[in-house]
Amino acid sequence: MMDWTDRHCRYFHRLLSSRALLYTEMVTTGALIHGDQARHLDFNAEEHPVALQLGGSEPADLAKAARLGEQWGYDEINLNCGCPSERVQRGAFGACLMAEPQLVADGVKAMMDVVSVPVTVKHRIGIDRVESYDFVRDFVGTVAEAGCSAFIVHARNAWLQGISPKENRELPPLKPDWVLRLKADFPALQFSINGGITSMAQIHQHLQQLNGVMVGREAYHNPWLLSEWDEALGDAPSSLTRDDVEAQMVVYMQTQAKLGVPWFAASRHMLGLQHGQAGARKWRQVWSDHRLKHLPVAEVALLAKQALAEYAGAAKPELLSQLD
């Protein structure tokens, strides 16, 4: 999710789940080859396992970018064939690549030839108004012949014209049964499902039939959902609390501040932490108040806790020792 899942967001999400595979924002091959590589590729060691998601269509450029990703330490290279935005279309990659499965296959092979980490593909079930299971089946078959064995399927068509990318998150309707058909037709391949997943009940259901589940916007807006994932994958129940996560993020932001990174560059990603809790709106307002940006992050954290406690009618909390 471009402009969302940066390294600060991923660090935050890792605090909530040690088992989740985290993905970067989509990074274009041109940005990596000709731009500031460190800005696009640097990440915190705590983020592992973490995948680099690439946007591009030229096999040679994809190979160069994939090699950079492996050298930087990423655990997986993922090719985005699902983004419908006009900006991506102008670059001739994203969802429009589904119309050229052989080009995608060539790109996948070029990447696999130069890296030892897994190369995966994220895609839609189709493009524009053509609703054809044969289309996505043939796309997967062609790309699989190039060596790709893992696919992440956003289970709705990408409409490249006529609606906005935002509208394309709801239209057309999802077809999760098509992902199950792909799994049945290609039992040796791994399929993860994406799109419209908002609850643990859905996640449990999908994991009974597929190899994985990708959650995007719900994980961002309601991040506490991630705190249940490790247990769902077999770990012992977690004793983690929202206060624990907030305290760890404040320590992280203090560390980043010493490197010249303003605390609000990271805090913006945790605004959903208190989602559904009494006083969440007041707490969120403190963390997002631009008038407080000049304050040390520990002071902002105290104000946020006070706002939460006051709403709940509790006593004002003391500043946590680890925030000193």
Long-range contacts (C-beta under 8 A, 24 or more apart in sequence): 1-25, 1-216, 1-217, 1-220, 2-26, 2-83, 4-220, 4-269, 5-220, 6-269, 7-42, 7-43, 7-44, 7-47, 8-252, 8-256, 8-261, 8-265, 8-266, 8-269, 9-220, 9-266, 9-269, 10-43, 10-44, 10-47, 10-50, 11-44, 11-46, 11-47, 11-249, 11-252, 11-266, 12-223, 12-245, 12-249, 12-252, 12-266, 12-269, 12-270, 13-219, 13-223, 13-226, 14-44, 14-46, 14-47, 15-240, 15-245, 15-248, 15-249, 16-223, 16-224, 16-226, 16-227, 16-229, 16-240, 16-245, 17-226, 17-227, 17-229, 17-230, 18-230, 18-235, 19-229, 19-230, 19-233, 19-235, 20-226, 20-229, 21-49, 21-50, 21-51, 21-75, 21-76, 21-212, 22-47, 22-49, 22-50, 22-51, 23-50, 23-51, 23-53, 23-78, 23-214, 24-50, 24-51, 24-52, 24-53, 24-74, 25-53, 26-53, 26-54, 26-55, 26-80, 26-83, 26-88, 26-94, 27-52, 27-53, 27-54, 27-55, 27-65, 28-54, 28-55, 28-56, 28-91, 28-93, 29-54, 29-55, 29-56, 29-58, 29-61, 29-62, 29-64, 29-65, 30-56, 30-61, 30-91, 32-64, 32-65, 32-68, 32-69, 33-61, 33-64, 33-65, 33-68, 37-68, 37-72, 41-68, 41-69, 41-72, 41-74, 42-72, 43-72, 43-73, 43-74, 48-73, 48-75, 49-75, 49-76, 50-74, 50-75, 50-76, 51-75, 51-76, 51-77, 51-78, 51-120, 52-76, 52-77, 52-78, 53-78, 53-79, 53-80, 53-122, 54-78, 54-79, 54-80, 55-80, 55-83, 55-88, 55-91, 55-93, 55-94, 56-91, 56-93, 56-107, 57-91, 57-92, 57-93, 57-97, 57-100, 57-103, 57-107, 58-107, 59-103, 59-106, 59-107, 59-109, 59-110, 60-110, 62-107, 62-110, 62-111, 63-110, 63-111, 63-113, 63-114, 66-110, 66-111, 66-114, 66-115, 66-119, 67-114, 67-115, 69-115, 69-117, 70-114, 70-115, 70-116, 70-117, 74-117, 75-117, 75-118, 76-117, 76-118, 76-119, 76-120, 77-111, 77-115, 77-117, 77-118, 77-119, 77-120, 78-119, 78-120, 78-121, 78-122, 78-152, 79-104, 79-107, 79-108, 79-111, 79-119, 79-120, 79-121, 79-122, 80-122, 81-121, 81-122, 81-123, 81-124, 82-122, 82-123, 82-124, 82-154, 82-158, 83-158, 83-165, 84-124, 84-158, 84-159, 84-160, 84-165, 84-168, 85-165, 86-165, 89-160, 94-158, 95-123, 95-124, 95-127, 95-158, 95-160, 96-127, 96-160, 98-123, 98-124, 98-126, 98-127, 98-135, 98-136, 98-139, 98-158, 99-127, 101-138, 101-139, 101-142, 101-143, 102-142, 104-139, 104-142, 104-143, 104-146, 105-142, 105-143, 105-145, 105-146, 105-148, 106-146, 108-143, 108-146, 108-147, 108-148, 109-146, 109-147, 112-146, 112-147, 112-148, 118-149, 118-150, 119-147, 119-148, 120-148, 120-150, 120-151, 120-152, 121-148, 121-150, 121-151, 121-152, 122-151, 122-152, 122-153, 122-154, 122-194, 122-214, 123-151, 123-152, 123-153, 123-154, 124-153, 124-154, 124-156, 124-157, 124-158, 125-153, 125-154, 125-155, 125-156, 125-157, 125-175, 125-178, 125-179, 126-157, 126-158, 127-157, 127-158, 127-159, 127-160, 128-157, 128-158, 128-159, 128-160, 128-161, 129-157, 129-159, 130-157, 131-157, 131-172, 133-178, 133-181, 136-178, 136-182, 137-181, 137-182, 137-185, 140-182, 140-186, 140-189, 141-186, 144-186, 144-189, 149-188, 149-189, 149-190, 150-189, 150-190, 150-191, 150-192, 150-211, 151-182, 151-189, 151-190, 151-191, 151-192, 152-191, 152-192, 152-193, 152-194, 152-212, 152-214, 153-178, 153-179, 153-182, 153-191, 153-192, 153-193, 153-194, 154-194, 154-195, 155-179, 155-193, 155-194, 155-195, 155-196, 156-195, 156-196, 169-217, 176-206, 179-210, 180-209, 180-210, 183-209, 183-210, 183-211, 198-222, 199-225, 200-225, 200-228, 200-232, 203-229, 203-232, 204-232, 207-232, 220-269, 220-272, 221-272, 221-275, 222-272, 222-275, 222-276, 223-270, 223-272, 223-273, 223-275, 224-272, 224-273, 224-275, 224-276, 242-273, 242-274, 242-277, 245-270, 245-273, 246-270, 246-273, 246-301, 246-304, 247-301, 247-320, 247-322, 247-323, 250-297, 250-298, 250-301, 250-320, 250-322, 250-323, 251-322, 251-323, 253-297, 254-297, 254-298, 254-323, 257-297, 262-293, 263-297, 263-300, 264-293, 267-297, 267-300, 274-308, 277-308, 278-311, 278-312, 279-307, 279-308, 279-309, 279-310, 279-311, 279-312, 280-308, 282-307, 282-308, 282-310, 282-311, 283-307, 283-308, 283-311, 298-323, 298-324
